[in-house]
Amino acid sequence: MHLIGELDRTTCDLLAAAIGQAALPGRDLIIDCTRLDFIDAAGITGLVRAAQMIGPGQLRLTNMPAGLAEIIDLLDLPATVPNLRRDST
């Protein structure tokens, strides 16, 4: 899956719908963030909810802009959302 543009309170429902169609519980889901231009607190919440939707599978975020990677690290999301993983690529 690829995120393009902005992930904020106006687009989180679109993310949830796409995750609902693409993800299978227990299976890993990779989200490429190469073209993600902006994310706000609602967008971060949307990613956490997406991780919860796939249950024991991993939500892997790849090609993250530096700002998003920094936010994820500052919030220590992998510690609180064990199946959310920030790939270093």
Secondary structure, DSSP 8 states (H G I E B T S, - for coil): -EEEEEESTTTHHHHHHHHHHH--TTS-EEEEEEEEEEE-HHHHHHHHHHHHHTTTS-EEEES--HHHHHHHHHHTHHHHSTTEEE---
